[in-house]
Amino acid sequence: MRTRYKILIGVGVTAAVGATTAFVGSKAVIDKVSRYRKRLAVKSFVKDKLHGNQKALELVDQLSDADVNNLLTAADRLTQLKDKLGEHADNLPDMMDDLRQTLMAYATKVKEKL
């Protein structure tokens, strides 16, 4: 085999190994960055809602990745619930008026029967 072919095979194998390493390494880096961003989101929540409570921030540092994911899932659910309640809050005065009228009508019927 000529030296030229040996060099081409060596370069090809090196490129394949490099590409595989880059692919596996990039997945690991993406996972690590994702975990870091989630933890920062929880810290941001603590800073905003708990006014930067130092003990709560230290607690976030001690949480596992699964705990951080659970907190973010719970926060998403609470946000969805808040949005649903916000949609109905616009109709609240009308609903209260309807309820008052219904109760008044019921009270009137009860008085008539007595």
Long-range contacts (C-beta under 8 A, 24 or more apart in sequence): 35-65, 35-68, 38-65, 38-68, 38-69, 38-72, 39-63, 39-68, 41-72, 42-68, 42-71, 42-72, 45-75
